[in-house]
Amino acid sequence: MKVTTIIGAQWGDEGKGKVTDYLADDSKVVARSQGGNNAGHTIVVDGKKHKLHLLPSGILRKDVVSVIGNGVVVNPDVLLKELDNLESERGQLLISDRAHVIMPYHKLLDGGEESSKGKSMIGTTGNGIGPCYSDKASRIGIRMGDLLDDDTIIERLEKALPRNQALLDHYGAPNDFTIDNLLVLCRKWRDKLGEYITDTSLLISKHIASGDNILLEGAQGVHIDIEYGTYPFVTSSSPTTAGAALGSGIAPSKITDVVGVTKAYLTRVGSGPFPTELEDTVGEMIREKGQEFGTTTGRPRRCGWLDLVMLELSNRICGFTSLAIMKLDILSDMEEIKVCVAYEDHTGSQINHFPSSLSYLAKCKPVYKTFSGWSSSDIDIPKGIIPDEMKTFLSFVSEKLSIPISIVSLGPGRDETIIL
């Protein structure tokens, strides 16, 4: 029995969906543990591209039980649309009765809050994720299990709606929400999703007791974690190993393997310092070749060289047992490739650990180690052959972080993967 957690080790968009889909082949249960439809996981199966925002990446395997855990915030309309798009291609789905519901006023409020920040905008997806988590923390949220009973829905709305309407008035966002029209909406969701709602913590625990392999899938990445990310440019949940355990309803001690997923380079969406950012033709080349545009928002991602200072922090708080290095194919046929191994601060001192202060980080410059590039013609995926230059690059990353590399991805498809 293994309980494996898939963690994004950067700012998100690392390729966690592909890794989850690949490892789901040996798993009985795949569970999403946090985030909402601000996530975007792209999976390619037999040449067909699937873009998932709420559904766990194991949903494309019919013999896998896919779970939306208690740590996830659920937009029922988005979920229903994804289910309709997959039709008969999907496996079984279960939703935690403790997962919170993104209500229509959350999305409207998200836009109002973000616009009010002006130049200090965080760069949210505008999908209501933050306001929903805010209601959860304020103890006025509505959970998926609440949808099963009219009296409970009304009781929750009587507490949540006045507060959210007052905030919408503050931001100048008019609305016509009433308890009656929201109750009608909740009933519609119950009719279509009620059969999937259950105590998923109990279900996962039963599978663990039976010796089944479990896969926990996070969203976003460690460096937008609410605790250890580049605050305030962070998400509203915890995309860490601890967050995966809590958000799926299992004890942390049950987790046996933690796979840190990182691109061979680095990307970021939204605002905030980015020491290795490439604002030149190399950065443009990586963006275009890697199709670095948000799955959820379509926004172009900022691109830069791989940053091992960031990965040291990710490993420190998540405890990676192995790494999955994604999109190595994008760096093929370049003359040289750089990796950031340290920062030089504004005083000229070298630092090796990621700082918490964004003003300090903004003044840091990357210290690089340069590697020779490799040719794409020297890669033979079916035979597991990779160029010596790529081996040198991978060995350095592994040794520098003291983490073995278990997966190398050389394309979006399942078959474009090498297990080391």
Secondary structure by P-SEA (a helix, b strand, c coil): ccbbbbbbccccccaaaaaaaaacccccbbbbccccccbbbbbbcccbbbbbcccccccccccbbbbbccccccaaaaaaaaaaaacccccbbbbbcccccccaaaaaaaaaaaaaaccccccccccaaaaaaaaaaacccccccccccaaaaaaaaaacaaaaaaaaaaacccccccaaaaaaaaaaaaacccccccaaaaaaaaaaaabbbbbbbbccccccccccccccccccccccaaaaaaaaccccccccbbbbbbccccccccccccccccccaaaaaaaaaacccccccccbbbbbcccaaaaaaaaaaccccbbbbccccccccccbbbbbcbbbcccccccccccccaaaaaabbbbbbbbbbbbccccccccccccaaaaaaaaaaaaaacccccbbbccccccccccc
